[in-house]
Amino acid sequence: MSVRQPTDRYLSPPEAKRFYDRLGSAQGWQGFFENPPITEMIAHAAFDSAYSVFEFGCGTGALAARLLQHHLPADARYIGFDISTTMVSLAQEHLKPWSERARVHQSDGSPSIP
């Protein structure tokens, strides 16, 4: 019998859904932690020539909005998935200015995407 160590702890899909459904609207404060690595990722990726972007775990849609507003070509498409109903709602609201080319869908947390 294998014993899981505290460092092996992760959120199961149902736990992640409960957590982000409950606390998802407070995610805006994480910009302090998230912006530096996101800026670094954008600097080293070829988003300016991307045809489409797929994001699994799109959260509030902040990355998608940043990409759509400043980095993606005008005809590029974005598709995001999140397990949290709260996050999907926040992302959909955040991405309204790009609703013709940005879609956000609810996920059940499985790696299978329709």
C-alpha positions in Angstrom: 0.0 0.0 0.0 1.4 3.4 -1.1 1.1 6.3 1.3 0.7 9.7 -0.2 3.1 12.3 1.1 2.0 15.8 1.9 4.1 17.0 -1.0 2.1 14.7 -3.3 -1.1 16.5 -2.4 -3.2 17.9 -5.3 -6.8 18.9 -5.8 -9.0 16.3 -7.5 -11.3 17.7 -10.2 -14.3 17.9 -7.8 -12.1 19.6 -5.1 -10.8 22.1 -7.7 -14.3 22.9 -8.9 -15.6 23.5 -5.3 -12.6 25.7 -4.5 -12.8 27.9 -7.6 -16.6 28.0 -7.5 -16.3 29.4 -4.0 -13.3 31.7 -4.3 -12.9 32.3 -8.0 -14.1 35.8 -8.0 -11.2 36.8 -5.7 -8.6 35.7 -8.3 -7.9 39.2 -9.5 -5.5 39.7 -6.6 -3.2 37.1 -8.0 -1.9 39.4 -10.7 1.0 40.3 -8.5 2.2 36.6 -8.7 0.9 35.7 -12.1 1.9 38.7 -14.2 5.7 38.2 -14.2 5.6 34.6 -15.5 2.9 35.4 -17.9 4.9 38.4 -19.3 7.9 36.1 -19.6 5.8 33.4 -21.4 4.4 36.0 -23.9 7.9 37.3 -24.6 9.1 33.8 -25.6 6.0 32.6 -27.5 5.0 33.4 -31.0 1.5 34.6 -30.2 1.8 37.3 -32.9 1.6 34.6 -35.5 -0.8 32.2 -33.8 -3.9 31.0 -35.6 -5.6 29.8 -32.4 -5.0 29.4 -28.7 -6.3 26.7 -26.5 -6.2 27.1 -22.7 -7.2 24.4 -20.3 -7.9 26.1 -16.9 -8.6 29.5 -18.3 -9.6 31.0 -14.9 -11.0 34.5 -15.2 -9.9 34.9 -18.8 -7.3 37.5 -17.9 -4.6 35.8 -20.0 -7.0 35.4 -23.0 -8.0 39.1 -22.8 -4.4 40.2 -22.7 -3.5 38.0 -25.7 -6.6 39.1 -27.7 -6.1 42.8 -27.0 -2.3 43.0 -27.5 -0.7 40.0 -29.0 -2.8 37.8 -31.2 -3.6 38.6 -34.8 -7.0 40.1 -35.4 -8.3 36.8 -37.0 -6.9 34.4 -34.3 -9.3 32.4 -32.3 -9.3 31.5 -28.6 -10.9 28.6 -26.8 -10.7 28.2 -23.1 -12.0 25.5 -20.7 -12.4 25.6 -16.9 -13.8 23.2 -14.4 -15.3 26.0 -12.3 -18.7 27.4 -13.2 -17.7 30.7 -11.5 -14.5 30.9 -13.6 -16.4 30.2 -16.8 -18.8 32.9 -16.1 -16.1 35.4 -15.2 -14.1 34.5 -18.3 -17.1 34.8 -20.6 -17.8 38.3 -19.1 -14.1 39.3 -19.4 -14.0 38.2 -23.1 -17.2 39.8 -24.3 -15.3 42.4 -26.4 -14.0 39.4 -28.4 -17.1 37.2 -28.4 -16.9 36.6 -32.1 -13.6 34.8 -31.8 -13.3 33.8 -28.1 -15.2 30.9 -26.5 -15.1 29.6 -23.0 -16.6 26.2 -22.1 -17.2 24.2 -18.9 -15.0 21.2 -18.4 -15.5 18.2 -16.1 -11.8 18.2 -15.4 -11.0 15.1 -17.6 -8.3 15.4 -20.2 -10.8 14.5 -22.9 -11.9 17.5 -24.9 -14.9 17.3 -27.4 
